[in-house]
Amino acid sequence: MAERPKVETNITQHTLWQALTGTPPPQALAPRPISCAVLDSRDVEAGSLFIAFSGARTDGHNFIRQALAGGAEVIICEERGLEHLHDTGALLVDCRQQEEGEEANAETGHFDPGRAVAYIVLDATAALQAAGRFQRLHRTHPDLRVIGVTGSVGKTSTKELTASVLAQRFSTHHNTGNLNSEQGLPLALLGLHTGHERTVLEMGMYDLGEIRLLCSLARPHIGLVTNVGPTHLERLGTIDRIAQAKTELVEALPSAQNGGVAVLNRDDARVRAMAAATDARPFFYGLTPEADLWADDIESLGMQGIRFRFRCRQENGRIHSQRLRVPLLGRHSVYTALGAAAAGIVSGLSWPEIVAGLQRAPGQLRLVVLPGINGSTVIDDTYNASPVSTVAALNLLNDLFIRRQIGADSAPAANCAEVGPRAAKRTPQSNNGQHREQKQLQQGIGGRRIAILGDMRELGTFTTEGHKQVGAHAAGITDLLVTVGALGRLIADEARKAGLPSQAVYEAGDYETAVQILKEMAQPQDLVLVKGSRAVGMERIVPEITQQPAAAAAKDPARRPVSDKGVGGGLPEG
């Protein structure tokens, strides 16, 4: 995981003992609550659980002593952690035999309240998963309902908004940030307690079988799939295999007779086809009346969000219709609202509850607008990037700029261009006519549209074409384009070919160069989009080009608050 997760837990020493050893806890072991679970020794506090993982750049086992010194009361580590536990006073509990079918072996000693407990396991990830699974099955509300959310883009925003909707009636838990992996999701499960009635869990994947594993831990009743697109192609090879991986969520659901519901985006053909792969009841959302829930009359209100009309086919055959505004940026965000509303409908919420949840869009939605240097404004969407989400971000840049300059009601909202292998057959300029007309409209008006775009990773065979499509789209929208990274050059080259003047295109080898370019170029009224993968340091650009760099740097990229204008974002994540 890219982040340093720190999760407040509702697990106790007794629960962890049972989960990892498979035996009742000794009477002498106090059932003390574990305050939080961390993967980084710098985040340890009194009463913490520290899990030592071996990462690509560092090994958590080397920091066991620091974790204990910082107040950790429980350690989960593998065999190589033993050398770092020597002379620490921690009570060693060897679970390696238990994982092979034999009983765990606790070192002889006293369970002193001030003495840390260290569990030695064969595999730290498997041990964390065992703890999360135990908490989910044995330490939760008897009627807990689990909603799993996955998709190539939009899953984090949809998860956050779904939790907001369900919280209008139920005590609702959800995995914060992007704790959606084989390590992140079980960490999130440790936060469940017996008072939670619903939990909304984002499920990510890099390969086949990973979502199936997460479902075995979480046991979802409802599965929500946003879309299937060209992300993680580097590992999976084809979009059809990505669809196969996402289908694992609906395959894991209970039957319709047992309360299983698959909430599916009908506008995505691959997602629509998932209805045939599940025994759960399908519920479709989209932008056409063929769906169970659909939206029409969609209008972007710029910085004020979006306005649209919900239409829902009810059991009696009548159509419920309701018009509302939600504080999500960009026309494409209607899909986020539809997915969350659909989850509310199949969970039995009333329309007033659903609308209230949508209109209280949480600040954790990814995008935020910040005051920038030299009187500019910065749109920060630097968590991750894919061709689909980058095109959506560019469209939002264009929409916000035009509406700010010539009035919210006088400029049409930009439509999302098709992105993906099928779109490769189209000419690069085919989606740019409207944007070129809008460029002509704003001649003589102050300010410019500036995009700082970085590499998009894990696109596999679609890498070159995906970057070219973004470059062609950027040419029709931006006044200045700055690219970052080796792959960013593909964006720059295609933007020039599509008609963006060479003097308006800047190639930066790294984020520091991009920062320097913007500091020299930014002017009052400029609107600056920063979008790209953290792998090339895009998140480091924003603190350098905003008026309050310290505040921007302190923000967790996956949990940014709403802007000072009260608008949270809803861009699909990469």
Buried (B, 14 or more C-beta within 10 A) or exposed (E): BBBEBBBEBBBBBBBBBBBBBBEEBEEEBEEEEBBBBBBBBEBBEEBBBBBBBEEEEEBBBBBBBBBBEBBBBBBBBBEBBBEBBEEBEBBBBBBBEBBEEEEBBBEEEEBEEEEBBBBBBBEBBEBBBBBBBBBBEEBBBEEBBBBBBBBBBBBBBBBBBBBBBBBBBBBBBBBBBBBBBBBBBBBBBBBBBEEBBBBBBBBBBBEBEBBBBBBEBBBBBBBBBBBBBBBBBBBBEBBEBBBBBBBBBBBBBBEBEEBBBBBBBBBBEBBBEBBEBBBBBBBBBBBEEEBBBBBBEBBBBBBBBBBBBBBBBEEEEEEEEBEBBBBBBBBBBBBBBBBBBBBBBBBEBEBEBBBBBBBBBBBBBBBBBBBBBBBBBBBBBBBBBBBBBBBBBBBBBBBBBBBBBBEBEEBBBBEBBBBBBEBBEEEBBEBBEBBBEBBEBBEEEEBBBBBBBBBBBBBBEBBEBBBBBBBBBBBBBBBBBBBBBEBBBBBBBBBBBBEBEEEBBBBBBEBBBBBEBBEEBBEEBBBBBBBBBBBBBBBBBBBBBBBEBEEBEEBBBBBBBBBEEEBBBBBBBB
